[in-house]
Amino acid sequence: MAEAPDGDIWRHARDSGFAIVSKDNDFQQLSFVFGAPPKVIWIRRGNCTVAEIEEILRSNASRILEFDQDEESSYLVL
């Protein structure tokens, strides 16, 4: 789905029960318009490596789990 339009990614995540993790604020904006599902984890960092993204996700695992269980939240900013 690397080249898929945002709308296709959104629908696929929604229909498959996935969350979207992105550095792109387009998905965060879609969450304002449509709400969850899918939930969006927005990583607000400049240029960084895959290892740095992994560290961000791992170090925020408890926040991500809480976010996943919160029925009212549609996006999380990391």
HELIX and SHEET records of a PDB file:
HELIX    1   1 ASP A    6  SER A   16  1                                  11    
HELIX    2   2 ASN A   25  PHE A   34  1                                  10    
HELIX    3   3 VAL A   50  SER A   59  1                                  10    
HELIX    4   4 ALA A   61  GLN A   69  1                                   9    
SHEET    1   A 3 ILE A  20  SER A  22  0                                        
SHEET    2   A 3 VAL A  40  TRP A  42  1                                        
SHEET    3   A 3 TYR A  75  VAL A  77  1                                        
END                                                                             
